[in-house]
Amino acid sequence: MAEVLANGLRFHVQRIGAGPSPVVFIHGLVMDNLSSWYFAAATQVAREVPVLLWDLRGHGRTERPQSGYTVPQMVADLAAVLDAAAVEGPVHLVGNSFGGLLALAFAMAHPERTASLVLVDAHLSDAGFGAEMAGTLGLEGEARDQKIAESFKDWLGRHSERKRNRLAESASALVYGTTLVADLQASELFDDAALRAMDAPALLLYGEKSDILHRGERLAATLPRAELRVVAGATHSVIWEATDTVRDAIIEWAKEHR
């Protein structure tokens, strides 16, 4: 399977292994796509449990509409993708960075479809998130392109110059050719009461040197069934700096919560 029609868009989807209740990998924002999880963990995880990967709207090989980038809309996208892919049973959501935020939002909106969560250095839709995104992505011209390059230098550094240029061009088109930034700023904040009411078990993997470790600590203090593991020496790029640790934790967590 390479493509499904969901919410009126063509989504790039890959499934590895058969069976109900797969691990669903959700990648990060802008300079990312399903290939990051594919190479970091998915093929190895699929030896133990079935896996589904997908490109978010506007990313990778999925269509890029001009609007529709709010968190609730992307939660609806995921629900529609799971339906279109005929996924059975509650899923194990694994999200990196913004993908972790999206996984958490999906779990709150669809508790009956969520078996467990693994949030890897996940962002959190709190009071600072919209301004943070606007500050990173809301520049113009040469300064804008330089900021994008700096913000995603770890990710870009793993690719050839040709692919780096292609990724940067795609990121600029997404950020400045769509309503992405405005939509993210307009997304509602996570409510602590809703977080406290969430029943799904959640593994929180954060880099010791990550600039958003405080968000993991907040989640650990708020989610009733959360376990925080701080990865020694790692930054926000924990899936690349501690790939084996992350991959093994995902397998262990998914098998434990079948």
N, C-alpha and C positions, 0 to 999 in steps of 0.2 A: 504494500500500500504506500503510495507516494502523495496522494492528494484526496481530500474530502471536501465536499461542499457543505458549509456550515454558516449560519447567520448571513447568508447571501454572499459569502466570500469563499475563494478557493484556498484552503489551508494545506500546507505541506506537513504531512504526518508520516512517521515511520514507526512500525511495530516490529519488535524482535521477540520471538517466542509467542506461544499461544496460551490461552487460559484466562480465567477471570481475575479481577482485582490486580491489574498491573501496577507497576511503578510508573508514574507519569512525571517525566522530567520537564521542568519549566525554566527556560534560559533567562538571562538578564536583558536589560533594556538597551536599545539603540545599536551598539557595536557588538551584537551577539546574535546567535541563532542556535538551532538545535545541535549543530556540529560540536559545540563546546562540550555539552553533556555526552554526546556520542563518543567522542574520543577520550574524555576524562573518565567515564564510568559506565555508560549504558551497556556496552557490549559485554563487559565482565559481569555486571549485575544481571543481565539477561540469562546467564548460565544458571542462575538460581531462581529467578522469578521473571515473569513476562514484563516487557517494557513497552512504553509508548512515549515517543518524542514528538514535539510539534513546534513549528515556527509561529510565534505570535503574529498578530496582524501587523503588516508593515515591515516584517522582518524576514530575512532569509528568502525562501522561495514562496512564501505566502503573499497573497495580493496586498497591495499598499493603498488602502482607501485614504481619502483626504481627511476624514474625521473618524471619530469613534474610539478614541484612545483613553477613555476614562477607565478606572479600575473596575467599576461594575460592568461596563461593556466587555472588557476582556475576560471577566469572570463568566459572563454569558457566552462568550466565544468558546471558552474551554468546555462548558457544559454541552454546547452544541457539537463540538468536535468529538467528545466522548460518545454522544448519541450517534453521530454520523459514522463513527468507527465501530459501533455496536459493542462498546465496552460493557462487560457484565460485572456486577458487584462493585462495592466501594473501592476506591483507588488509594494508593499510597502516593502522595504528592511530594515531589522533591524539587525545591526551587532555590535558585542561586540569585543573590542580590535582589533586583526587582522581582524576579521570578518567585522568590520567597514571599514577598509581600502579596503577590497575586495568589500563591498557594494558600496563604492564610485567609485572604478575602474569600476565596472559593470555599474553604472549609467552614467559614462562618455562614455563608449563604446556602451551602448545600451539605449540612452535617451528615445526612443520610448517605451521601455519595463519597464520604471521606473516611478511609480506614486509619490513616496516620499521616503525619507530616515530618519531613526533614527540611529544615530551613537553614540554608548555608549562607552565612553572612547576609542575612535578609535585611532589606530596608523595612521601614515601618512608616505607615501613613500617619505621622504625628505632626505636631505644630511646625516642625522645621522642614518637613519633606518637600512641600511645594516650592518654598523659597530655595531650597538646596538644589532641586532640579532646574529651576529657572536660572539660578546662578551658574550652574554648570553648562546649561544648554542654550541660554538665551542671549548669546553674544552675536555680533555681526561680523561679516567679512573675514579678513585674515585672522583677526583675534579669535573669532568663532572657531575657525578650522584648527588653530593652534590649541585652543582649549579642548576641543574634541580629542585631538591627538594626545594631549597630556593626560586627559581623564581616562583614556583607554590604552595607555602605552603598554601596560603589561599584556593585555590581550593582543594588541597589534604586533608586539614584539615576537609573537610566536609564528608569524606568517611572513611569506616572501614580500618584497617591496610591491610587486604587482598586486598581490591580494590585499596588502595594507591599503593601497590606493583605492581599490575597489570598495573595501569596507568603509573607508572614510567618506567616499562619495555617496555610498548608500546611506550612511548615517546622516550626512548633511541633508540629503533629500528627505529623509524621514523627519528630522527635527525641524527643518525650515520650510518644508513643502506640505506639512500636515498640521493639524491642530494638537499634536502630541503634547507640547509643553503646556498650553492653555488647559487641555483636558486633564492633565495630571494635577495641575494647580487647583482645578475645580472639584477633584475627587474628594469625597468626604473623608474625614479623619477616622481612624479606628477608635472605637469607644471602649474604655477599660471595662465597662460592665459587660459588653459583648465578648471581649476577650476572656473574661473570667467565666463566662457561661459556656465556653467552647469545651467540648468533651473529648475531642480527638487527641491522642497522644502525640506530642511534638518533640522531636530531637532538634536542638539548636546547636549548630556548629559555627563557631565564630573564631576568626583569627585573633591571636593574642595582641597583635599590633594593628588590628583593624581600626579605622577611624569611626566605625559604627558599632563597636563592641557594646557601647552603652545601650543600644537598642536591643541587643540580645539579652542583656541583663534585665532590661525592663520586661521583655517577654517572659523571661524565666520567673520573674516575680509576679506576673499577672496570669499567665496561662496555668490552669489547674493541674495539667498533666505534662508539664514541660521538663525536659532535662537539658541543661546547658553544658556543652563541652567546649572548652577553650583550647584551640589548637596552638601549641607552643611555637612561637617564632613566625607565625603566618600573619599576613596582612589581609586586606579585603579579597585578594586573589587566592583564597584558600584552596579552591578546587584544583589549582595548578601547583601551588606550593606544597600541598599535602594530599596529593591525589589518592594515594593508597589508603590513607586514613579516612578520607571522605568516602571512597568507594566501599571499603569494608564496613563502615558504619551504616551506610545505606542498606547493604545486604543484610546485616544483622538486624537492623530495625524493622525492615519489611518482613523478614521471616518471623520475628518475634511477635508481630502484630497481625499476622494472617488470621 
